[in-house]
Amino acid sequence: MSSAPCCANFWSHTIYDWGDVVPPVSYGDGISDAKCVVSGLQMDYRRFQNQAQLACYTNERDAIRAYDAATPITTNLMGTFKDLDYFEWAKEMDVVSWDNYPGMDTPPSFTAMCHDLMRGIGGNKPFMLMEQTPNQQNWFPFCKVKRPGEVRKLSWQAVSHGADTVQFFQMKQSLGGCERFHGAVIAHDGTEQSRVFKETAALGGELDRIGKRIMGSEIRAKVAIMFDWQSYWSLEGCVGPTAGFSYPNEVHRFYRAFWRRNVPVDIIESTTPLDKLKQYDLVVAPALITVLPGVAETLESYVSEGGSFITGYMAGIHDEHDLVVPGGYPGKLRDLMGVWVEEIDALAPDETIEVHGDAVDAKGEIVASIIHREGARRLAAYGGGEFYAGHSALTVNTYGKGKAYFVGTPLDETGMSAFMAPIIKELGLKPLDTPEDVSLSVRYGDDGTRYAFLINNSAADKRLCLSELNGGTELLTGAVINDLIELDPYGVGVIALQQESPAAKDAY
């Protein structure tokens, strides 16, 4: 007998009884915490776990509802949490709520994406920021305190992306236990004299003063990004071609290009029906490795009727059973994209590949799709010394009245921005330029008022001029905007625009 480690089962199974089913753990099919010998079993197990946990929630909800017919019922979600399909959960919740705990190195664009995801799973309705810390987070190796103004910035960022509440954990700092160094509104000193208490109280005053005007207003977007938990599980559960994928990071790779240009984004599920897809000028499906039944046909109809669609590396490979779709990648998306991906090369962690085109001069990482065009037009090609140098790296395929773009490799930030720029321009998505680290979001009230939120995500002063905001009233100060806007470190501006000027209509 070999001394090498082995799995209890291999390749395939014939299951005759529930007793034959084992969880994807090391004594069964599990290879690691995230991977399994027979990945289809892992996918089924994740679906089972999601449904079982959801059933627990609905049982508790129904028990409450038997005694309280009116109070909204929710449970606090956790952004891009892997184990639960939040689109399914949101259908059973009266209002979506979530906990926002960005790390010390979390980009503000990723936090913005999580807010948009929470708004998206709830059908683009306002959500609750159920938890955030007023200061330190205790579970990091290094618990850095929030800088002056930083919590205020994070709170208004949530509002700018659709939150109608801002709440904190915890009220009073624990004296013992693992969370005794977690931030609180009232610290261990037990007084109202701390910096954190004063900042939190001031924020509360701002929200109390103008919050009622903003509550209920909505985000309007012409771009949708698909966040698909089935692809999340499948992509990160693959044994090969690489261990380098984080599904949320790949979604963020595309999202960031819109956030940086202040183009609003809705986040939708992959099974979104055609009538809703047609509300968007552009639909993006990052790393859509799992194509559920009917999705490919819906996307074909969307593009053929004039929509624009972007997907790329790792897309279309698996069906709902986590089996490879035979006939060549990207499976059922092959005709739509107009490409055949013959091979997928994995790049080492410190390895990149050159990508060159008329509008793009960039580097790709993690994987490189070796593409043969089947009707698609080349936008950029691989450079360097690999045998597939000169093969297409970016393509566009005219399909009916619309276009389908294929991104062959995960592009760096500069490259993704350059790739997106002409698409944004062609579709008339009206980007707005703001200084580095300054973001702009707009919410629309039922009375026609537009609320523009300027957020300084940095610790440096920022100055900007946006003619589209001229004449608006800054609600926190009462000042009327006339060209120059100054933002302190982590500063916030909330500007009400009562009447829509032609310039603003074009912008928003």
C-alpha positions as CSV (number, residue, x, y, z in Angstrom):
1,M,0.0,0.0,0.0
2,S,1.3,3.5,-0.9
3,S,2.1,5.9,1.9
4,A,0.9,8.8,-0.2
5,P,-2.4,10.4,0.9
6,C,-5.4,9.4,-1.0
7,C,-9.2,10.1,-1.0
8,A,-11.8,7.6,0.1
9,N,-13.4,7.8,-3.3
10,F,-12.2,8.8,-6.7
11,W,-13.6,10.3,-9.9
12,S,-17.1,9.2,-9.7
13,H,-19.8,7.6,-7.6
14,T,-22.9,5.5,-7.8
15,I,-25.0,6.6,-4.8
16,Y,-27.8,4.2,-3.8
17,D,-28.8,5.6,-0.4
18,W,-28.7,8.8,1.6
19,G,-26.2,7.0,3.9
20,D,-23.7,6.9,1.0
21,V,-23.6,10.7,0.9
22,V,-20.8,12.3,2.8
23,P,-19.9,16.0,3.2
24,P,-16.9,17.2,1.1
25,V,-14.5,16.8,3.9
26,S,-11.1,15.1,4.2
27,Y,-12.5,11.7,5.1
28,G,-14.6,11.7,2.0
29,D,-14.1,13.7,-1.2
30,G,-12.6,16.8,0.3
31,I,-9.2,17.9,-0.9
32,S,-9.1,21.1,1.2
33,D,-11.6,23.5,2.7
34,A,-12.6,24.7,-0.7
35,K,-12.0,21.9,-3.1
36,C,-13.4,18.4,-3.7
37,V,-12.5,15.4,-5.9
38,V,-16.0,15.3,-7.5
39,S,-16.9,19.0,-7.6
40,G,-20.5,18.4,-8.5
41,L,-21.0,16.9,-5.1
42,Q,-19.5,20.0,-3.5
43,M,-21.8,22.3,-5.5
44,D,-24.8,20.2,-4.3
45,Y,-23.5,20.4,-0.7
46,R,-23.2,24.2,-0.9
47,R,-26.7,24.4,-2.3
48,F,-28.0,22.2,0.5
49,Q,-26.2,24.3,3.1
50,N,-27.6,27.5,1.7
51,Q,-31.1,26.1,1.7
52,A,-30.8,24.6,5.2
53,Q,-29.6,27.9,6.6
54,L,-32.3,29.8,4.8
55,A,-34.9,27.4,6.1
56,C,-33.7,28.2,9.7
57,Y,-34.1,31.9,9.0
58,T,-37.6,31.5,7.5
59,N,-38.7,29.4,10.5
60,E,-37.6,32.1,12.9
61,R,-39.1,34.8,10.7
62,D,-42.5,33.0,10.6
63,A,-42.5,32.4,14.4
64,I,-42.0,36.2,14.9
65,R,-44.7,37.0,12.2
66,A,-47.2,34.9,14.1
67,Y,-47.1,37.5,16.9
68,D,-46.1,40.6,14.9
69,A,-47.7,41.3,11.5
70,A,-46.1,44.6,10.8
71,T,-42.5,45.0,11.9
72,P,-40.0,44.4,9.1
73,I,-37.9,41.3,9.6
74,T,-34.3,41.0,8.4
75,T,-30.9,39.4,9.3
76,N,-27.6,41.0,8.8
77,L,-25.7,39.8,5.8
78,M,-22.0,40.1,5.1
79,G,-21.3,41.5,1.6
80,T,-19.6,38.9,-0.6
81,F,-19.8,36.1,2.0
82,K,-19.2,32.9,0.0
83,D,-21.4,30.3,1.7
84,L,-24.8,31.8,1.2
85,D,-26.5,32.9,-2.0
86,Y,-27.9,36.2,-0.9
87,F,-30.1,36.6,-4.0
88,E,-32.1,33.7,-2.6
89,W,-32.1,35.1,0.9
90,A,-33.2,38.6,-0.1
91,K,-36.5,37.1,-1.5
92,E,-37.4,36.1,2.1
93,M,-36.4,39.3,3.8
94,D,-38.5,42.4,4.3
95,V,-35.5,44.6,4.0
96,V,-31.8,43.8,3.2
97,S,-29.3,44.6,5.9
98,W,-25.6,44.0,6.1
99,D,-22.4,44.4,8.2
100,N,-19.6,46.6,6.6
101,Y,-16.2,45.9,8.1
102,P,-13.6,46.9,5.5
103,G,-10.0,45.9,6.2
104,M,-7.1,48.3,6.5
105,D,-6.2,47.6,2.8
106,T,-9.7,47.3,1.4
107,P,-10.1,49.7,-1.6
108,P,-13.0,52.1,-1.3
109,S,-14.2,50.8,-4.6
110,F,-14.6,47.3,-3.2
111,T,-16.7,48.7,-0.3
112,A,-18.8,50.6,-2.8
113,M,-19.3,47.3,-4.8
114,C,-20.5,45.5,-1.6
115,H,-23.0,48.3,-1.0
116,D,-24.3,48.0,-4.6
117,L,-24.4,44.2,-4.2
118,M,-26.6,44.5,-1.1
119,R,-28.8,47.0,-2.9
120,G,-28.9,44.7,-5.9
121,I,-30.0,41.6,-4.1
122,G,-33.0,43.6,-2.7
123,G,-34.2,44.6,-6.1
124,N,-32.5,48.1,-6.1
125,K,-34.4,49.1,-2.9
126,P,-32.8,51.0,0.0
127,F,-31.0,48.8,2.4
128,M,-29.8,49.0,6.0
129,L,-26.2,49.4,7.1
130,M,-26.9,47.2,10.1
131,E,-23.3,47.1,11.6
132,Q,-20.1,49.0,11.3
133,T,-17.5,49.8,13.9
134,P,-17.1,53.4,15.2
135,N,-13.4,52.7,15.6
136,Q,-11.1,49.6,15.6
137,Q,-12.0,46.1,14.4
138,N,-10.7,43.6,16.8
139,W,-10.2,40.6,14.6
140,F,-7.3,41.9,12.5
141,P,-3.7,41.1,13.4
142,F,-3.2,44.9,13.7
143,C,-6.2,46.8,15.0
144,K,-5.7,50.3,13.5
145,V,-7.9,53.1,14.8
146,K,-10.1,54.9,12.4
147,R,-8.7,58.3,11.5
148,P,-10.7,61.5,12.2
149,G,-13.6,61.7,9.8
150,E,-13.1,58.2,8.4
151,V,-16.2,56.6,10.1
152,R,-18.2,59.6,8.9
153,K,-16.9,59.0,5.4
154,L,-17.8,55.3,5.5
155,S,-21.2,56.1,6.8
156,W,-22.0,58.6,4.0
157,Q,-20.6,56.3,1.4
158,A,-23.2,53.7,2.4
159,V,-25.9,56.3,2.1
160,S,-24.6,57.4,-1.3
161,H,-25.1,53.8,-2.6
162,G,-28.6,53.3,-1.2
163,A,-28.5,52.9,2.6
164,D,-31.4,54.4,4.5
165,T,-30.0,53.6,7.9
166,V,-26.5,53.9,9.5
167,Q,-25.9,51.8,12.7
168,F,-23.0,50.7,14.8
169,F,-21.7,47.8,16.7
170,Q,-21.1,48.2,19.6
171,M,-22.7,50.8,21.8
172,K,-20.6,50.2,24.9
173,Q,-17.1,48.6,24.8
174,S,-16.9,45.1,26.3
175,L,-14.8,44.7,29.4
176,G,-13.9,41.1,28.6
177,G,-14.1,38.5,25.9
178,C,-12.6,38.4,22.5
179,E,-14.2,41.7,21.4
180,R,-13.1,43.8,24.3
181,F,-10.8,45.9,22.0
182,H,-13.5,46.2,19.3
183,G,-14.5,49.8,18.8
184,A,-17.7,51.2,20.5
185,V,-19.6,54.5,20.7
186,I,-18.9,54.5,24.4
187,A,-15.3,53.4,25.1
188,H,-13.8,51.9,28.2
189,D,-13.6,55.4,29.8
190,G,-17.4,55.4,30.0
191,T,-17.7,59.1,29.1
192,E,-18.9,61.3,26.3
193,Q,-15.5,63.0,26.1
194,S,-13.8,60.6,23.6
195,R,-13.1,61.6,20.0
196,V,-15.1,58.6,18.8
197,F,-18.2,59.5,20.8
198,K,-18.1,63.1,19.6
199,E,-17.7,62.1,16.0
200,T,-20.5,59.6,16.2
201,A,-22.8,62.1,17.9
202,A,-22.0,64.7,15.2
203,L,-22.7,62.2,12.4
204,G,-26.0,61.4,14.1
205,G,-26.8,65.1,14.1
206,E,-26.2,65.3,10.3
207,L,-28.3,62.2,9.5
208,D,-31.1,63.5,11.7
209,R,-31.0,66.9,10.1
210,I,-31.1,65.9,6.4
211,G,-31.7,62.1,6.4
212,K,-35.5,62.3,6.0
213,R,-35.0,64.1,2.7
214,I,-32.8,61.4,1.3
215,M,-34.7,58.3,2.6
216,G,-36.5,56.3,-0.1
217,S,-34.6,57.9,-3.0
218,E,-33.1,55.5,-5.5
219,I,-30.0,54.8,-7.6
220,R,-30.5,54.8,-11.4
221,A,-28.0,52.8,-13.5
222,K,-27.7,51.8,-17.1
223,V,-24.9,49.3,-16.4
224,A,-25.5,45.9,-14.7
225,I,-22.8,43.5,-13.3
226,M,-23.8,39.9,-12.7
227,F,-22.7,38.5,-9.3
228,D,-23.4,34.8,-9.5
229,W,-22.9,32.6,-6.4
230,Q,-23.0,29.4,-8.5
231,S,-19.9,30.7,-10.4
232,Y,-18.4,31.8,-7.1
233,W,-18.6,28.3,-5.7
234,S,-17.5,26.7,-9.0
235,L,-14.6,29.0,-9.8
236,E,-13.0,28.8,-6.4
237,G,-13.8,25.1,-6.2
238,C,-11.9,24.1,-9.4
239,V,-8.8,22.0,-9.1
240,G,-7.0,23.8,-11.8
241,P,-6.2,25.6,-14.0
242,T,-5.0,27.9,-11.1
243,A,-5.4,28.5,-7.4
244,G,-5.1,32.2,-8.0
245,F,-8.8,33.2,-8.4
246,S,-10.9,35.1,-5.9
247,Y,-14.3,35.5,-7.5
248,P,-15.2,38.7,-5.7
249,N,-11.9,40.2,-6.8
250,E,-12.7,39.4,-10.4
251,V,-16.1,41.1,-10.1
252,H,-14.3,44.1,-8.5
253,R,-11.8,44.2,-11.4
254,F,-14.6,45.1,-13.8
255,Y,-16.6,47.1,-11.3
256,R,-13.7,49.4,-10.4
257,A,-13.5,50.8,-14.0
258,F,-17.0,52.2,-13.7
259,W,-16.6,53.4,-10.1
260,R,-13.5,55.4,-11.0
261,R,-15.5,57.2,-13.7
262,N,-18.6,57.6,-11.4
263,V,-20.8,55.5,-13.7
264,P,-23.5,54.0,-11.5
265,V,-23.9,50.2,-11.5
266,D,-26.6,47.8,-10.5
267,I,-25.6,44.3,-9.4
268,I,-27.9,41.6,-10.6
269,E,-28.2,37.8,-10.6
270,S,-27.3,35.8,-13.7
271,T,-30.8,34.5,-14.1
272,T,-32.2,38.0,-14.5
273,P,-35.1,37.8,-17.1
274,L,-34.8,39.5,-20.4
275,D,-37.3,42.2,-19.8
276,K,-35.2,43.5,-16.9
277,L,-31.9,43.0,-18.7
278,K,-33.3,45.3,-21.5
279,Q,-33.4,48.2,-19.0
280,Y,-29.6,48.3,-19.2
281,D,-27.3,49.4,-22.0
282,L,-24.5,47.2,-20.8
283,V,-24.4,43.9,-18.9
284,V,-21.1,42.5,-17.6
285,A,-20.6,38.9,-16.4
286,P,-17.1,38.5,-14.8
287,A,-15.8,34.9,-14.7
288,L,-19.3,33.5,-15.3
289,I,-17.9,29.9,-15.3
290,T,-21.3,28.4,-14.5
291,V,-24.1,29.1,-17.0
292,L,-27.4,28.0,-15.5
293,P,-30.3,26.8,-17.8
294,G,-31.7,29.5,-19.9
295,V,-29.0,32.1,-19.2
296,A,-27.2,31.8,-22.5
297,E,-30.4,32.0,-24.5
298,T,-31.5,35.1,-22.5
299,L,-28.1,36.8,-23.2
300,E,-28.3,36.0,-26.9
301,S,-31.7,37.7,-27.0
302,Y,-30.5,40.7,-25.1
303,V,-27.5,41.3,-27.4
304,S,-29.4,40.5,-30.6
305,E,-32.0,43.2,-29.7
306,G,-29.3,45.8,-29.2
307,G,-27.7,45.3,-25.8
308,S,-23.9,45.2,-25.1
309,F,-22.4,42.4,-23.1
310,I,-19.0,41.7,-21.6
311,T,-17.6,38.5,-20.3
312,G,-14.3,36.7,-20.7
313,Y,-11.8,34.4,-19.1
314,M,-13.2,31.2,-17.5
315,A,-16.8,32.0,-18.8
316,G,-19.2,29.4,-20.0
317,I,-17.2,26.4,-19.1
318,H,-19.6,24.5,-16.7
319,D,-23.3,23.7,-16.6
320,E,-25.4,23.6,-13.5
321,H,-24.0,20.2,-12.5
322,D,-20.4,21.6,-12.5
323,L,-19.7,19.5,-15.6
324,V,-17.7,20.9,-18.5
325,V,-19.9,21.7,-21.5
326,P,-18.5,19.7,-24.4
327,G,-17.8,21.3,-27.7
328,G,-15.2,23.9,-26.7
329,Y,-15.0,26.9,-24.4
330,P,-17.0,29.2,-23.7
331,G,-19.6,26.5,-24.1
332,K,-23.1,27.8,-24.7
333,L,-21.7,31.4,-25.0
334,R,-19.5,30.4,-27.9
335,D,-21.8,31.6,-30.7
336,L,-22.6,34.8,-28.8
337,M,-19.0,35.7,-28.2
338,G,-17.7,34.6,-31.6
339,V,-14.6,32.9,-30.2
340,W,-13.3,29.5,-29.4
341,V,-10.9,29.3,-26.4
342,E,-8.7,26.4,-27.2
343,E,-6.5,26.4,-24.1
344,I,-6.2,28.3,-20.8
345,D,-2.7,29.1,-19.7
346,A,-2.1,29.6,-15.9
347,L,0.4,32.4,-15.0
348,A,2.5,32.2,-11.9
349,P,1.7,34.6,-9.0
350,D,4.5,37.0,-10.1
351,E,4.0,36.5,-13.8
352,T,2.2,38.8,-16.3
353,I,1.5,38.8,-20.0
354,E,1.6,41.8,-22.3
355,V,-1.6,42.9,-24.0
356,H,-1.4,45.5,-26.8
357,G,-4.1,47.1,-29.0
358,D,-5.1,50.4,-30.4
359,A,-6.7,51.6,-27.1
360,V,-5.1,49.2,-24.7
361,D,-1.5,48.8,-23.5
362,A,-1.7,46.6,-20.4
363,K,-0.7,43.5,-18.6
364,G,-2.8,40.4,-17.8
365,E,-2.4,38.1,-14.9
366,I,-3.6,34.8,-13.4
367,V,-4.7,33.2,-16.7
368,A,-4.5,33.8,-20.4
369,S,-7.1,32.4,-22.8
370,I,-5.7,31.2,-26.1
371,I,-8.4,32.5,-28.4
372,H,-9.4,31.6,-32.0
373,R,-11.8,34.1,-33.5
374,E,-15.0,32.7,-35.0
375,G,-16.5,36.0,-36.3
376,A,-15.3,38.2,-33.6
377,R,-13.0,41.2,-34.3
378,R,-9.7,41.6,-32.6
379,L,-9.3,44.6,-30.2
380,A,-5.9,43.6,-28.7
381,A,-3.4,40.8,-28.9
382,Y,-0.9,39.1,-26.6
383,G,2.7,40.3,-26.7
384,G,5.8,38.8,-25.3
385,G,7.6,35.6,-26.1
386,E,4.9,32.9,-25.5
387,F,3.9,30.7,-28.3
388,Y,0.5,32.3,-28.4
389,A,1.9,35.9,-28.8
390,G,-0.1,37.5,-31.5
391,H,-3.3,35.6,-30.6
392,S,-6.3,37.8,-29.7
393,A,-6.5,38.9,-26.1
394,L,-9.6,41.2,-26.4
395,T,-12.4,40.7,-29.0
396,V,-15.8,42.1,-29.9
397,N,-18.5,40.2,-31.8
398,T,-21.4,41.9,-33.6
399,Y,-24.5,39.7,-32.8
400,G,-27.7,40.9,-34.2
401,K,-28.1,44.6,-33.3
402,G,-25.7,44.4,-30.3
403,K,-22.1,43.6,-29.4
404,A,-20.4,41.0,-27.2
405,Y,-16.9,41.7,-25.8
406,F,-14.6,38.9,-24.7
407,V,-11.7,39.7,-22.2
408,G,-9.1,36.9,-22.5
409,T,-7.1,37.7,-19.4
410,P,-7.6,39.5,-16.1
411,L,-6.3,43.0,-17.0
412,D,-4.5,45.3,-14.6
413,E,-6.3,48.4,-13.5
414,T,-4.9,50.6,-16.2
415,G,-5.7,48.1,-18.9
416,M,-9.2,47.5,-17.7
417,S,-9.8,51.2,-17.6
418,A,-8.5,51.6,-21.2
419,F,-10.6,48.7,-22.4
420,M,-13.8,50.1,-20.9
421,A,-13.3,53.8,-21.9
422,P,-14.4,53.5,-25.6
423,I,-17.4,51.2,-24.6
424,I,-18.5,53.8,-22.0
425,K,-18.2,56.5,-24.6
426,E,-20.0,54.6,-27.4
427,L,-22.9,53.8,-25.1
428,G,-23.2,57.4,-23.9
429,L,-23.0,56.3,-20.2
430,K,-21.9,59.9,-19.2
431,P,-18.9,59.4,-17.0
432,L,-17.9,62.3,-14.7
433,D,-14.3,63.1,-13.9
434,T,-13.3,63.6,-10.3
435,P,-9.9,63.8,-8.7
436,E,-8.1,60.6,-7.6
437,D,-9.8,59.1,-4.5
438,V,-13.0,61.3,-4.9
439,S,-16.2,59.5,-5.8
440,L,-19.6,60.8,-6.9
441,S,-22.9,59.0,-6.5
442,V,-26.4,60.3,-7.2
443,R,-29.7,59.3,-5.6
444,Y,-33.1,60.4,-7.1
445,G,-36.1,61.4,-5.0
446,D,-39.7,60.9,-6.0
447,D,-40.1,64.7,-6.3
448,G,-37.4,65.0,-8.9
449,T,-34.6,66.1,-6.5
450,R,-31.2,64.7,-7.2
451,Y,-28.9,64.1,-4.3
452,A,-25.2,64.1,-5.3
453,F,-22.8,62.6,-2.8
454,L,-19.1,63.6,-3.1
455,I,-16.9,61.4,-1.0
456,N,-13.2,62.0,-0.3
457,N,-11.8,58.6,0.3
458,S,-8.3,59.8,1.2
459,A,-6.5,61.5,4.1
460,A,-5.6,64.5,1.8
461,D,-7.5,67.7,1.0
462,K,-9.2,67.7,-2.4
463,R,-10.4,70.5,-4.7
464,L,-12.6,70.1,-7.7
465,C,-15.0,71.9,-10.0
466,L,-18.0,70.2,-11.6
467,S,-20.2,72.5,-13.6
468,E,-23.0,69.9,-13.3
469,L,-23.3,70.6,-9.6
470,N,-23.4,74.4,-9.9
471,G,-26.5,76.0,-8.4
472,G,-27.0,73.0,-6.1
473,T,-27.3,73.4,-2.3
474,E,-24.8,71.7,0.0
475,L,-27.2,70.3,2.6
476,L,-24.6,69.9,5.4
477,T,-23.4,73.5,5.2
478,G,-26.2,75.4,3.4
479,A,-23.7,76.7,0.8
480,V,-24.7,77.1,-2.8
481,I,-22.3,75.5,-5.2
482,N,-20.4,77.8,-7.6
483,D,-17.6,76.0,-9.3
484,L,-15.0,75.3,-6.6
485,I,-15.7,72.5,-4.1
486,E,-13.2,71.8,-1.3
487,L,-13.2,68.5,0.6
488,D,-11.3,68.0,3.8
489,P,-9.6,64.6,4.5
490,Y,-12.3,62.0,4.4
491,G,-14.7,64.9,3.7
492,V,-18.2,64.6,2.4
493,G,-20.5,66.8,0.4
494,V,-24.3,66.2,0.0
495,I,-25.7,68.4,-2.8
496,A,-29.3,68.8,-3.6
497,L,-30.2,69.7,-7.2
498,Q,-33.8,70.8,-7.5
499,Q,-34.1,71.5,-11.2
500,E,-32.5,69.4,-13.9
501,S,-30.3,71.5,-16.2
502,P,-29.4,70.2,-19.7
503,A,-25.9,69.6,-18.5
504,A,-27.0,67.6,-15.5
505,K,-29.5,65.6,-17.6
506,D,-26.6,64.7,-19.9
507,A,-24.4,63.8,-16.9
508,Y,-26.9,61.7,-15.0
